[in-house]
């Protein structure tokens, strides 16, 4: 489902407006690749773009440009597309949002039995796309949406899409998305228009959280910790809030005699919650590290790769009032920098171990030993 706050933000980005204007001028690229490390933003942008392609207001205008008859008439539809498209409430938009459009094919597909999303786009999906692309659409356009292709499609399978991306049949459009360009074939990259989505600012993340029902304190805290809507949204889940409290407690007791035993008992014992704890630990330790090397509080990025991005939207004075700030300062004093870096490295190893089904207890022990 589309988040209303994100919808308003996305349709007014210059990236979205640029695509909209190419649609209006009938110069729309047949294949667009959206790139962002923020999966929530990526997903919402992809859906809204799909709506834009078929929205009644948008469609009637495209017809005008192609010199065809428009039911709504020239000027009126021009106003519509400028002001409202994608409207997210017309019949066509609703079909996209409900996943019932007969001209839109989204991959990975859902598992027929469990209705959960599959993890991959398989070779047979690509065969289906190739076969389906030559059948005329019911409406104006046939759209193939391929999500997170950097992780969902093996490169050999990506290869099979090349010809189609280069010379798609008339009225066939591709909307591809990727969290990074690393695993996308250069030959794919060269055949699509790449659009890098803008990163969320701290104030946007804070507004998004408030819109989602977070309190002022929560919004301030989380927007100072994370730099994507995706992580911000995760932090609103009870599992993250619990993990945050547990991790802060654990970090405050490093060096105490019973640290290993007590922390072991408190850290997650199952795979999924340990993944969450690793996310939270990584975000907190990146903050701690930056405090230790003297970065000011509001210029701290938390994407997990130790990069520093100045969002500049929230003053440090706001955040300093929060108790988390005192906790982090205390932790920054108690832990030495080398250890923080070692634990951050261990987090990366721990994630790999979990992916390869190493026993959760073994992973937890190694992590706590690095902290001890
Ligand atoms: Zn619409």
Boltz pocket constraint, residues with backbone or C-beta under 6 A from the ligand:
constraints:
  - pocket:
      binder: B
      contacts: [[A, 51], [A, 54], [A, 55], [A, 56], [A, 57], [A, 85], [A, 86], [A, 87], [A, 88], [A, 89], [A, 90], [A, 91], [A, 92], [A, 93], [A, 94]]
      max_distance: 6.0
